């Protein structure tokens, strides 16, 4: 009767407000933490020209490449979770669908554009920097921010691969000494997952062999890229020190 009509209208209002609330939350988060980050870690602040000059092709391509590998790894991880915990994954996807992720343009904008900005400032910016000051070790700070990044997704399906993605994002921010490049990687992850994932990976059957390959291959490539860049950076540093000596 009347109670059912009221409840149906209430649910419709709540459902319609979720995309707007999601976009506003990401926008407020991005702006607010941008101010906090700038006041905390940018003294003296670099000139805009110096910031633009740091956007070299190599770290940009590195971020984009690692982002795509991470998106494939995430698909494999989600596929494995689907095989092991089908009910949990089904409920999570139903919740995400209700929130408008992947369908509502406001949520897509928030996910692809605003989330990489706000979340990188929070986790790879403020959290990792303060944790590194407290622990004195990058690896400990990276583990903490990645764990909190996984928890922040508030579900196991996304939380598991968000943790591993957070580790790589932390390395990118630390290696290139800027959250700009981890933002680029984060943008690549969310863009591929939102726009290209179904087209590129949707044809792959969900079985243990396929999901294992989707996990192992991108993980191995990502580790290889990170190891290569780390070794190259150490070699350049040693060469620089020998020249100055």
MODELLER restraints for C-alpha pairs under 7 A, 6 or more apart:
rsr = mdl.restraints
at = mdl.atoms
rsr.add(forms.Gaussian(group=physical.xy_distance, feature=features.Distance(at['CA:18:A'], at['CA:99:A']), mean=5.85, stdev=0.5))
rsr.add(forms.Gaussian(group=physical.xy_distance, feature=features.Distance(at['CA:19:A'], at['CA:99:A']), mean=6.47, stdev=0.5))
rsr.add(forms.Gaussian(group=physical.xy_distance, feature=features.Distance(at['CA:19:A'], at['CA:100:A']), mean=6.17, stdev=0.5))
rsr.add(forms.Gaussian(group=physical.xy_distance, feature=features.Distance(at['CA:19:A'], at['CA:104:A']), mean=6.87, stdev=0.5))
rsr.add(forms.Gaussian(group=physical.xy_distance, feature=features.Distance(at['CA:19:A'], at['CA:106:A']), mean=5.99, stdev=0.5))
rsr.add(forms.Gaussian(group=physical.xy_distance, feature=features.Distance(at['CA:19:A'], at['CA:107:A']), mean=5.33, stdev=0.5))
rsr.add(forms.Gaussian(group=physical.xy_distance, feature=features.Distance(at['CA:20:A'], at['CA:106:A']), mean=6.75, stdev=0.5))
rsr.add(forms.Gaussian(group=physical.xy_distance, feature=features.Distance(at['CA:22:A'], at['CA:107:A']), mean=6.42, stdev=0.5))
rsr.add(forms.Gaussian(group=physical.xy_distance, feature=features.Distance(at['CA:23:A'], at['CA:106:A']), mean=6.05, stdev=0.5))
rsr.add(forms.Gaussian(group=physical.xy_distance, feature=features.Distance(at['CA:23:A'], at['CA:107:A']), mean=5.88, stdev=0.5))
rsr.add(forms.Gaussian(group=physical.xy_distance, feature=features.Distance(at['CA:23:A'], at['CA:110:A']), mean=5.00, stdev=0.5))
rsr.add(forms.Gaussian(group=physical.xy_distance, feature=features.Distance(at['CA:26:A'], at['CA:110:A']), mean=6.11, stdev=0.5))
rsr.add(forms.Gaussian(group=physical.xy_distance, feature=features.Distance(at['CA:26:A'], at['CA:114:A']), mean=5.77, stdev=0.5))
rsr.add(forms.Gaussian(group=physical.xy_distance, feature=features.Distance(at['CA:26:A'], at['CA:115:A']), mean=5.99, stdev=0.5))
rsr.add(forms.Gaussian(group=physical.xy_distance, feature=features.Distance(at['CA:26:A'], at['CA:118:A']), mean=6.66, stdev=0.5))
rsr.add(forms.Gaussian(group=physical.xy_distance, feature=features.Distance(at['CA:27:A'], at['CA:114:A']), mean=6.19, stdev=0.5))
rsr.add(forms.Gaussian(group=physical.xy_distance, feature=features.Distance(at['CA:29:A'], at['CA:118:A']), mean=5.47, stdev=0.5))
rsr.add(forms.Gaussian(group=physical.xy_distance, feature=features.Distance(at['CA:30:A'], at['CA:114:A']), mean=6.53, stdev=0.5))
rsr.add(forms.Gaussian(group=physical.xy_distance, feature=features.Distance(at['CA:30:A'], at['CA:117:A']), mean=5.77, stdev=0.5))
rsr.add(forms.Gaussian(group=physical.xy_distance, feature=features.Distance(at['CA:30:A'], at['CA:118:A']), mean=3.81, stdev=0.5))
rsr.add(forms.Gaussian(group=physical.xy_distance, feature=features.Distance(at['CA:33:A'], at['CA:118:A']), mean=6.60, stdev=0.5))
rsr.add(forms.Gaussian(group=physical.xy_distance, feature=features.Distance(at['CA:33:A'], at['CA:121:A']), mean=6.17, stdev=0.5))
rsr.add(forms.Gaussian(group=physical.xy_distance, feature=features.Distance(at['CA:33:A'], at['CA:122:A']), mean=6.53, stdev=0.5))
rsr.add(forms.Gaussian(group=physical.xy_distance, feature=features.Distance(at['CA:34:A'], at['CA:121:A']), mean=6.54, stdev=0.5))
rsr.add(forms.Gaussian(group=physical.xy_distance, feature=features.Distance(at['CA:37:A'], at['CA:121:A']), mean=6.68, stdev=0.5))
rsr.add(forms.Gaussian(group=physical.xy_distance, feature=features.Distance(at['CA:37:A'], at['CA:125:A']), mean=6.90, stdev=0.5))
rsr.add(forms.Gaussian(group=physical.xy_distance, feature=features.Distance(at['CA:37:A'], at['CA:126:A']), mean=6.32, stdev=0.5))
rsr.add(forms.Gaussian(group=physical.xy_distance, feature=features.Distance(at['CA:59:A'], at['CA:181:A']), mean=6.77, stdev=0.5))
rsr.add(forms.Gaussian(group=physical.xy_distance, feature=features.Distance(at['CA:60:A'], at['CA:181:A']), mean=6.41, stdev=0.5))
rsr.add(forms.Gaussian(group=physical.xy_distance, feature=features.Distance(at['CA:60:A'], at['CA:184:A']), mean=6.90, stdev=0.5))
rsr.add(forms.Gaussian(group=physical.xy_distance, feature=features.Distance(at['CA:63:A'], at['CA:181:A']), mean=6.02, stdev=0.5))
rsr.add(forms.Gaussian(group=physical.xy_distance, feature=features.Distance(at['CA:63:A'], at['CA:182:A']), mean=6.58, stdev=0.5))
rsr.add(forms.Gaussian(group=physical.xy_distance, feature=features.Distance(at['CA:63:A'], at['CA:184:A']), mean=5.76, stdev=0.5))
rsr.add(forms.Gaussian(group=physical.xy_distance, feature=features.Distance(at['CA:63:A'], at['CA:185:A']), mean=4.28, stdev=0.5))
rsr.add(forms.Gaussian(group=physical.xy_distance, feature=features.Distance(at['CA:64:A'], at['CA:184:A']), mean=6.37, stdev=0.5))
rsr.add(forms.Gaussian(group=physical.xy_distance, feature=features.Distance(at['CA:64:A'], at['CA:185:A']), mean=5.10, stdev=0.5))
rsr.add(forms.Gaussian(group=physical.xy_distance, feature=features.Distance(at['CA:64:A'], at['CA:188:A']), mean=5.49, stdev=0.5))
rsr.add(forms.Gaussian(group=physical.xy_distance, feature=features.Distance(at['CA:66:A'], at['CA:185:A']), mean=6.44, stdev=0.5))
rsr.add(forms.Gaussian(group=physical.xy_distance, feature=features.Distance(at['CA:66:A'], at['CA:222:A']), mean=6.19, stdev=0.5))
rsr.add(forms.Gaussian(group=physical.xy_distance, feature=features.Distance(at['CA:67:A'], at['CA:185:A']), mean=4.53, stdev=0.5))
rsr.add(forms.Gaussian(group=physical.xy_distance, feature=features.Distance(at['CA:67:A'], at['CA:186:A']), mean=6.22, stdev=0.5))
rsr.add(forms.Gaussian(group=physical.xy_distance, feature=features.Distance(at['CA:67:A'], at['CA:188:A']), mean=4.84, stdev=0.5))
rsr.add(forms.Gaussian(group=physical.xy_distance, feature=features.Distance(at['CA:67:A'], at['CA:189:A']), mean=4.57, stdev=0.5))
rsr.add(forms.Gaussian(group=physical.xy_distance, feature=features.Distance(at['CA:68:A'], at['CA:188:A']), mean=6.02, stdev=0.5))
rsr.add(forms.Gaussian(group=physical.xy_distance, feature=features.Distance(at['CA:68:A'], at['CA:189:A']), mean=5.65, stdev=0.5))
rsr.add(forms.Gaussian(group=physical.xy_distance, feature=features.Distance(at['CA:68:A'], at['CA:192:A']), mean=6.54, stdev=0.5))
rsr.add(forms.Gaussian(group=physical.xy_distance, feature=features.Distance(at['CA:69:A'], at['CA:218:A']), mean=5.03, stdev=0.5))
rsr.add(forms.Gaussian(group=physical.xy_distance, feature=features.Distance(at['CA:69:A'], at['CA:222:A']), mean=6.79, stdev=0.5))
rsr.add(forms.Gaussian(group=physical.xy_distance, feature=features.Distance(at['CA:70:A'], at['CA:165:A']), mean=6.36, stdev=0.5))
rsr.add(forms.Gaussian(group=physical.xy_distance, feature=features.Distance(at['CA:70:A'], at['CA:189:A']), mean=6.35, stdev=0.5))
rsr.add(forms.Gaussian(group=physical.xy_distance, feature=features.Distance(at['CA:70:A'], at['CA:218:A']), mean=6.93, stdev=0.5))
rsr.add(forms.Gaussian(group=physical.xy_distance, feature=features.Distance(at['CA:71:A'], at['CA:189:A']), mean=4.98, stdev=0.5))
rsr.add(forms.Gaussian(group=physical.xy_distance, feature=features.Distance(at['CA:71:A'], at['CA:192:A']), mean=6.52, stdev=0.5))
rsr.add(forms.Gaussian(group=physical.xy_distance, feature=features.Distance(at['CA:71:A'], at['CA:193:A']), mean=6.01, stdev=0.5))
rsr.add(forms.Gaussian(group=physical.xy_distance, feature=features.Distance(at['CA:72:A'], at['CA:214:A']), mean=6.24, stdev=0.5))
rsr.add(forms.Gaussian(group=physical.xy_distance, feature=features.Distance(at['CA:72:A'], at['CA:218:A']), mean=6.70, stdev=0.5))
rsr.add(forms.Gaussian(group=physical.xy_distance, feature=features.Distance(at['CA:73:A'], at['CA:214:A']), mean=5.70, stdev=0.5))
rsr.add(forms.Gaussian(group=physical.xy_distance, feature=features.Distance(at['CA:73:A'], at['CA:215:A']), mean=4.72, stdev=0.5))
rsr.add(forms.Gaussian(group=physical.xy_distance, feature=features.Distance(at['CA:73:A'], at['CA:218:A']), mean=5.82, stdev=0.5))
rsr.add(forms.Gaussian(group=physical.xy_distance, feature=features.Distance(at['CA:73:A'], at['CA:219:A']), mean=6.68, stdev=0.5))
rsr.add(forms.Gaussian(group=physical.xy_distance, feature=features.Distance(at['CA:74:A'], at['CA:161:A']), mean=5.46, stdev=0.5))
rsr.add(forms.Gaussian(group=physical.xy_distance, feature=features.Distance(at['CA:76:A'], at['CA:211:A']), mean=4.54, stdev=0.5))
rsr.add(forms.Gaussian(group=physical.xy_distance, feature=features.Distance(at['CA:76:A'], at['CA:212:A']), mean=6.68, stdev=0.5))
rsr.add(forms.Gaussian(group=physical.xy_distance, feature=features.Distance(at['CA:76:A'], at['CA:214:A']), mean=4.65, stdev=0.5))
rsr.add(forms.Gaussian(group=physical.xy_distance, feature=features.Distance(at['CA:76:A'], at['CA:215:A']), mean=5.04, stdev=0.5))
rsr.add(forms.Gaussian(group=physical.xy_distance, feature=features.Distance(at['CA:77:A'], at['CA:161:A']), mean=6.49, stdev=0.5))
rsr.add(forms.Gaussian(group=physical.xy_distance, feature=features.Distance(at['CA:77:A'], at['CA:211:A']), mean=6.98, stdev=0.5))
rsr.add(forms.Gaussian(group=physical.xy_distance, feature=features.Distance(at['CA:77:A'], at['CA:215:A']), mean=6.31, stdev=0.5))
rsr.add(forms.Gaussian(group=physical.xy_distance, feature=features.Distance(at['CA:78:A'], at['CA:157:A']), mean=6.23, stdev=0.5))
rsr.add(forms.Gaussian(group=physical.xy_distance, feature=features.Distance(at['CA:79:A'], at['CA:206:A']), mean=6.22, stdev=0.5))
rsr.add(forms.Gaussian(group=physical.xy_distance, feature=features.Distance(at['CA:79:A'], at['CA:211:A']), mean=5.78, stdev=0.5))
rsr.add(forms.Gaussian(group=physical.xy_distance, feature=features.Distance(at['CA:80:A'], at['CA:208:A']), mean=6.92, stdev=0.5))
rsr.add(forms.Gaussian(group=physical.xy_distance, feature=features.Distance(at['CA:80:A'], at['CA:211:A']), mean=5.89, stdev=0.5))
rsr.add(forms.Gaussian(group=physical.xy_distance, feature=features.Distance(at['CA:81:A'], at['CA:89:A']), mean=6.90, stdev=0.5))
rsr.add(forms.Gaussian(group=physical.xy_distance, feature=features.Distance(at['CA:81:A'], at['CA:157:A']), mean=6.88, stdev=0.5))
rsr.add(forms.Gaussian(group=physical.xy_distance, feature=features.Distance(at['CA:82:A'], at['CA:89:A']), mean=5.72, stdev=0.5))
rsr.add(forms.Gaussian(group=physical.xy_distance, feature=features.Distance(at['CA:89:A'], at['CA:157:A']), mean=6.38, stdev=0.5))
rsr.add(forms.Gaussian(group=physical.xy_distance, feature=features.Distance(at['CA:100:A'], at['CA:107:A']), mean=6.22, stdev=0.5))
rsr.add(forms.Gaussian(group=physical.xy_distance, feature=features.Distance(at['CA:101:A'], at['CA:107:A']), mean=5.66, stdev=0.5))
rsr.add(forms.Gaussian(group=physical.xy_distance, feature=features.Distance(at['CA:101:A'], at['CA:108:A']), mean=6.26, stdev=0.5))
rsr.add(forms.Gaussian(group=physical.xy_distance, feature=features.Distance(at['CA:102:A'], at['CA:108:A']), mean=5.90, stdev=0.5))
rsr.add(forms.Gaussian(group=physical.xy_distance, feature=features.Distance(at['CA:102:A'], at['CA:194:A']), mean=5.94, stdev=0.5))
rsr.add(forms.Gaussian(group=physical.xy_distance, feature=features.Distance(at['CA:111:A'], at['CA:190:A']), mean=6.78, stdev=0.5))
rsr.add(forms.Gaussian(group=physical.xy_distance, feature=features.Distance(at['CA:112:A'], at['CA:187:A']), mean=5.92, stdev=0.5))
rsr.add(forms.Gaussian(group=physical.xy_distance, feature=features.Distance(at['CA:112:A'], at['CA:190:A']), mean=5.33, stdev=0.5))
rsr.add(forms.Gaussian(group=physical.xy_distance, feature=features.Distance(at['CA:112:A'], at['CA:191:A']), mean=5.69, stdev=0.5))
rsr.add(forms.Gaussian(group=physical.xy_distance, feature=features.Distance(at['CA:113:A'], at['CA:187:A']), mean=6.71, stdev=0.5))
rsr.add(forms.Gaussian(group=physical.xy_distance, feature=features.Distance(at['CA:116:A'], at['CA:183:A']), mean=5.19, stdev=0.5))
rsr.add(forms.Gaussian(group=physical.xy_distance, feature=features.Distance(at['CA:116:A'], at['CA:186:A']), mean=5.29, stdev=0.5))
rsr.add(forms.Gaussian(group=physical.xy_distance, feature=features.Distance(at['CA:116:A'], at['CA:187:A']), mean=5.67, stdev=0.5))
rsr.add(forms.Gaussian(group=physical.xy_distance, feature=features.Distance(at['CA:117:A'], at['CA:183:A']), mean=5.99, stdev=0.5))
rsr.add(forms.Gaussian(group=physical.xy_distance, feature=features.Distance(at['CA:120:A'], at['CA:179:A']), mean=6.37, stdev=0.5))
rsr.add(forms.Gaussian(group=physical.xy_distance, feature=features.Distance(at['CA:120:A'], at['CA:182:A']), mean=6.81, stdev=0.5))
rsr.add(forms.Gaussian(group=physical.xy_distance, feature=features.Distance(at['CA:120:A'], at['CA:183:A']), mean=6.07, stdev=0.5))
rsr.add(forms.Gaussian(group=physical.xy_distance, feature=features.Distance(at['CA:121:A'], at['CA:179:A']), mean=6.95, stdev=0.5))
rsr.add(forms.Gaussian(group=physical.xy_distance, feature=features.Distance(at['CA:123:A'], at['CA:145:A']), mean=5.52, stdev=0.5))
rsr.add(forms.Gaussian(group=physical.xy_distance, feature=features.Distance(at['CA:123:A'], at['CA:149:A']), mean=6.64, stdev=0.5))
rsr.add(forms.Gaussian(group=physical.xy_distance, feature=features.Distance(at['CA:124:A'], at['CA:145:A']), mean=6.94, stdev=0.5))
rsr.add(forms.Gaussian(group=physical.xy_distance, feature=features.Distance(at['CA:124:A'], at['CA:170:A']), mean=5.56, stdev=0.5))
rsr.add(forms.Gaussian(group=physical.xy_distance, feature=features.Distance(at['CA:124:A'], at['CA:173:A']), mean=6.53, stdev=0.5))
rsr.add(forms.Gaussian(group=physical.xy_distance, feature=features.Distance(at['CA:124:A'], at['CA:179:A']), mean=6.57, stdev=0.5))
rsr.add(forms.Gaussian(group=physical.xy_distance, feature=features.Distance(at['CA:125:A'], at['CA:179:A']), mean=6.38, stdev=0.5))
rsr.add(forms.Gaussian(group=physical.xy_distance, feature=features.Distance(at['CA:127:A'], at['CA:145:A']), mean=6.03, stdev=0.5))
rsr.add(forms.Gaussian(group=physical.xy_distance, feature=features.Distance(at['CA:128:A'], at['CA:141:A']), mean=5.31, stdev=0.5))
rsr.add(forms.Gaussian(group=physical.xy_distance, feature=features.Distance(at['CA:128:A'], at['CA:142:A']), mean=6.23, stdev=0.5))
rsr.add(forms.Gaussian(group=physical.xy_distance, feature=features.Distance(at['CA:128:A'], at['CA:145:A']), mean=5.74, stdev=0.5))
rsr.add(forms.Gaussian(group=physical.xy_distance, feature=features.Distance(at['CA:131:A'], at['CA:141:A']), mean=4.89, stdev=0.5))
rsr.add(forms.Gaussian(group=physical.xy_distance, feature=features.Distance(at['CA:132:A'], at['CA:138:A']), mean=5.61, stdev=0.5))
rsr.add(forms.Gaussian(group=physical.xy_distance, feature=features.Distance(at['CA:132:A'], at['CA:141:A']), mean=4.98, stdev=0.5))
rsr.add(forms.Gaussian(group=physical.xy_distance, feature=features.Distance(at['CA:135:A'], at['CA:141:A']), mean=6.83, stdev=0.5))
rsr.add(forms.Gaussian(group=physical.xy_distance, feature=features.Distance(at['CA:142:A'], at['CA:167:A']), mean=6.10, stdev=0.5))
rsr.add(forms.Gaussian(group=physical.xy_distance, feature=features.Distance(at['CA:142:A'], at['CA:170:A']), mean=5.80, stdev=0.5))
rsr.add(forms.Gaussian(group=physical.xy_distance, feature=features.Distance(at['CA:143:A'], at['CA:167:A']), mean=6.65, stdev=0.5))
rsr.add(forms.Gaussian(group=physical.xy_distance, feature=features.Distance(at['CA:146:A'], at['CA:163:A']), mean=4.90, stdev=0.5))
rsr.add(forms.Gaussian(group=physical.xy_distance, feature=features.Distance(at['CA:146:A'], at['CA:166:A']), mean=4.37, stdev=0.5))
rsr.add(forms.Gaussian(group=physical.xy_distance, feature=features.Distance(at['CA:146:A'], at['CA:167:A']), mean=5.42, stdev=0.5))
rsr.add(forms.Gaussian(group=physical.xy_distance, feature=features.Distance(at['CA:147:A'], at['CA:163:A']), mean=5.52, stdev=0.5))
rsr.add(forms.Gaussian(group=physical.xy_distance, feature=features.Distance(at['CA:149:A'], at['CA:162:A']), mean=6.57, stdev=0.5))
rsr.add(forms.Gaussian(group=physical.xy_distance, feature=features.Distance(at['CA:149:A'], at['CA:163:A']), mean=6.27, stdev=0.5))
rsr.add(forms.Gaussian(group=physical.xy_distance, feature=features.Distance(at['CA:149:A'], at['CA:166:A']), mean=6.45, stdev=0.5))
rsr.add(forms.Gaussian(group=physical.xy_distance, feature=features.Distance(at['CA:150:A'], at['CA:159:A']), mean=4.08, stdev=0.5))
rsr.add(forms.Gaussian(group=physical.xy_distance, feature=features.Distance(at['CA:150:A'], at['CA:160:A']), mean=6.30, stdev=0.5))
rsr.add(forms.Gaussian(group=physical.xy_distance, feature=features.Distance(at['CA:150:A'], at['CA:162:A']), mean=4.90, stdev=0.5))
rsr.add(forms.Gaussian(group=physical.xy_distance, feature=features.Distance(at['CA:150:A'], at['CA:163:A']), mean=4.63, stdev=0.5))
rsr.add(forms.Gaussian(group=physical.xy_distance, feature=features.Distance(at['CA:151:A'], at['CA:159:A']), mean=5.92, stdev=0.5))
rsr.add(forms.Gaussian(group=physical.xy_distance, feature=features.Distance(at['CA:153:A'], at['CA:159:A']), mean=5.55, stdev=0.5))
rsr.add(forms.Gaussian(group=physical.xy_distance, feature=features.Distance(at['CA:169:A'], at['CA:182:A']), mean=5.29, stdev=0.5))
rsr.add(forms.Gaussian(group=physical.xy_distance, feature=features.Distance(at['CA:172:A'], at['CA:181:A']), mean=6.61, stdev=0.5))
rsr.add(forms.Gaussian(group=physical.xy_distance, feature=features.Distance(at['CA:172:A'], at['CA:182:A']), mean=5.57, stdev=0.5))
rsr.add(forms.Gaussian(group=physical.xy_distance, feature=features.Distance(at['CA:173:A'], at['CA:179:A']), mean=4.94, stdev=0.5))
rsr.add(forms.Gaussian(group=physical.xy_distance, feature=features.Distance(at['CA:173:A'], at['CA:181:A']), mean=6.31, stdev=0.5))
rsr.add(forms.Gaussian(group=physical.xy_distance, feature=features.Distance(at['CA:173:A'], at['CA:182:A']), mean=5.30, stdev=0.5))
